[in-house]
Amino acid sequence: MDLASVFGLLGAITASTIFFPQVWTAYKTKRTKDLAWLTIIIGILNGFFWIAYGFMKSDPFIYVTNILLFTATVALATLKRKYDKKK
Protein backbone atom coordinates (compact mmCIF):
# COMPACT_ATOMS: atom_id res chain seq x y z
CA MET A 1 0.00 0.00 0.00
CA ASP A 2 1.50 3.33 -1.03
CA LEU A 3 1.40 6.53 1.03
CA ALA A 4 -1.49 7.99 -0.97
CA SER A 5 -3.59 4.88 -0.23
CA VAL A 6 -2.76 5.12 3.48
CA PHE A 7 -3.94 8.74 3.54
CA GLY A 8 -7.02 7.78 1.52
CA LEU A 9 -7.83 5.01 3.98
CA LEU A 10 -7.33 7.25 7.01
CA GLY A 11 -9.45 9.97 5.39
CA ALA A 12 -12.15 7.42 4.62
CA ILE A 13 -12.18 6.15 8.21
CA THR A 14 -12.39 9.60 9.77
CA ALA A 15 -14.98 10.89 7.28
CA SER A 16 -17.21 7.84 7.62
CA THR A 17 -17.33 8.14 11.40
CA ILE A 18 -18.19 11.85 11.51
CA PHE A 19 -21.85 11.42 12.54
CA PHE A 20 -21.57 8.27 14.67
CA PRO A 21 -20.77 10.14 17.94
CA GLN A 22 -23.86 12.32 17.37
CA VAL A 23 -26.00 9.25 16.63
CA TRP A 24 -24.76 7.58 19.83
CA THR A 25 -25.40 10.70 21.93
CA ALA A 26 -28.90 11.14 20.48
CA TYR A 27 -29.70 7.48 21.10
CA LYS A 28 -28.34 7.58 24.65
CA THR A 29 -29.92 10.87 25.75
CA LYS A 30 -33.10 10.58 23.64
CA ARG A 31 -32.65 14.29 22.80
CA THR A 32 -32.38 15.68 19.28
CA LYS A 33 -34.03 19.07 19.67
CA ASP A 34 -30.79 20.95 18.96
CA LEU A 35 -30.07 19.10 15.71
CA ALA A 36 -30.99 21.04 12.58
CA TRP A 37 -33.06 19.23 9.96
CA LEU A 38 -31.31 21.20 7.22
CA THR A 39 -27.92 19.82 8.25
CA ILE A 40 -29.29 16.27 8.26
CA ILE A 41 -30.93 16.69 4.85
CA ILE A 42 -27.75 18.17 3.37
CA GLY A 43 -25.79 15.25 4.87
CA ILE A 44 -28.14 12.72 3.27
CA LEU A 45 -27.94 14.44 -0.12
CA ASN A 46 -24.16 14.75 0.17
CA GLY A 47 -23.85 11.04 0.90
CA PHE A 48 -26.12 10.09 -1.99
CA PHE A 49 -24.20 12.21 -4.51
CA TRP A 50 -20.78 10.97 -3.34
CA ILE A 51 -21.94 7.34 -3.40
CA ALA A 52 -23.15 7.76 -6.98
CA TYR A 53 -19.91 9.49 -7.96
CA GLY A 54 -17.81 6.82 -6.26
CA PHE A 55 -19.58 4.04 -8.12
CA MET A 56 -19.27 5.91 -11.42
CA LYS A 57 -15.53 6.29 -10.84
CA SER A 58 -15.21 2.74 -9.42
CA ASP A 59 -13.49 4.20 -6.35
CA PRO A 60 -14.18 2.21 -3.18
CA PHE A 61 -12.54 4.88 -1.01
CA ILE A 62 -15.33 7.23 -2.06
CA TYR A 63 -18.37 4.96 -2.14
CA VAL A 64 -17.63 2.85 0.97
CA THR A 65 -16.86 5.95 3.02
CA ASN A 66 -20.04 7.63 1.93
CA ILE A 67 -22.23 4.56 2.38
CA LEU A 68 -21.15 4.58 6.04
CA LEU A 69 -21.68 8.34 6.32
CA PHE A 70 -25.07 8.09 4.59
CA THR A 71 -26.11 5.28 6.97
CA ALA A 72 -25.16 7.32 10.03
CA THR A 73 -26.98 10.39 8.71
CA VAL A 74 -30.15 8.39 8.01
CA ALA A 75 -29.90 6.92 11.53
CA LEU A 76 -29.62 10.45 12.91
CA ALA A 77 -32.68 11.54 10.91
CA THR A 78 -34.60 8.52 12.22
CA LEU A 79 -33.68 9.34 15.81
CA LYS A 80 -34.58 13.02 15.34
CA ARG A 81 -37.96 12.08 13.91
CA LYS A 82 -38.58 9.66 16.77
CA TYR A 83 -37.39 11.83 19.67
CA ASP A 84 -38.64 15.21 18.45
CA LYS A 85 -42.20 13.88 18.74
CA LYS A 86 -41.74 13.27 22.45
CA LYS A 87 -42.38 16.45 24.37
C-alpha positions in Angstrom: 0.0 0.0 0.0 1.5 3.3 -1.0 1.4 6.5 1.0 -1.5 8.0 -1.0 -3.6 4.9 -0.2 -2.8 5.1 3.5 -3.9 8.7 3.5 -7.0 7.8 1.5 -7.8 5.0 4.0 -7.3 7.3 7.0 -9.4 10.0 5.4 -12.2 7.4 4.6 -12.2 6.1 8.2 -12.4 9.6 9.8 -15.0 10.9 7.3 -17.2 7.8 7.6 -17.3 8.1 11.4 -18.2 11.8 11.5 -21.8 11.4 12.5 -21.6 8.3 14.7 -20.8 10.1 17.9 -23.9 12.3 17.4 -26.0 9.2 16.6 -24.8 7.6 19.8 -25.4 10.7 21.9 -28.9 11.1 20.5 -29.7 7.5 21.1 -28.3 7.6 24.7 -29.9 10.9 25.7 -33.1 10.6 23.6 -32.7 14.3 22.8 -32.4 15.7 19.3 -34.0 19.1 19.7 -30.8 20.9 19.0 -30.1 19.1 15.7 -31.0 21.0 12.6 -33.1 19.2 10.0 -31.3 21.2 7.2 -27.9 19.8 8.3 -29.3 16.3 8.3 -30.9 16.7 4.9 -27.7 18.2 3.4 -25.8 15.3 4.9 -28.1 12.7 3.3 -27.9 14.4 -0.1 -24.2 14.8 0.2 -23.8 11.0 0.9 -26.1 10.1 -2.0 -24.2 12.2 -4.5 -20.8 11.0 -3.3 -21.9 7.3 -3.4 -23.1 7.8 -7.0 -19.9 9.5 -8.0 -17.8 6.8 -6.3 -19.6 4.0 -8.1 -19.3 5.9 -11.4 -15.5 6.3 -10.8 -15.2 2.7 -9.4 -13.5 4.2 -6.4 -14.2 2.2 -3.2 -12.5 4.9 -1.0 -15.3 7.2 -2.1 -18.4 5.0 -2.1 -17.6 2.9 1.0 -16.9 6.0 3.0 -20.0 7.6 1.9 -22.2 4.6 2.4 -21.2 4.6 6.0 -21.7 8.3 6.3 -25.1 8.1 4.6 -26.1 5.3 7.0 -25.2 7.3 10.0 -27.0 10.4 8.7 -30.2 8.4 8.0 -29.9 6.9 11.5 -29.6 10.5 12.9 -32.7 11.5 10.9 -34.6 8.5 12.2 -33.7 9.3 15.8 -34.6 13.0 15.3 -38.0 12.1 13.9 -38.6 9.7 16.8 -37.4 11.8 19.7 -38.6 15.2 18.5 -42.2 13.9 18.7 -41.7 13.3 22.5 -42.4 16.5 24.4 
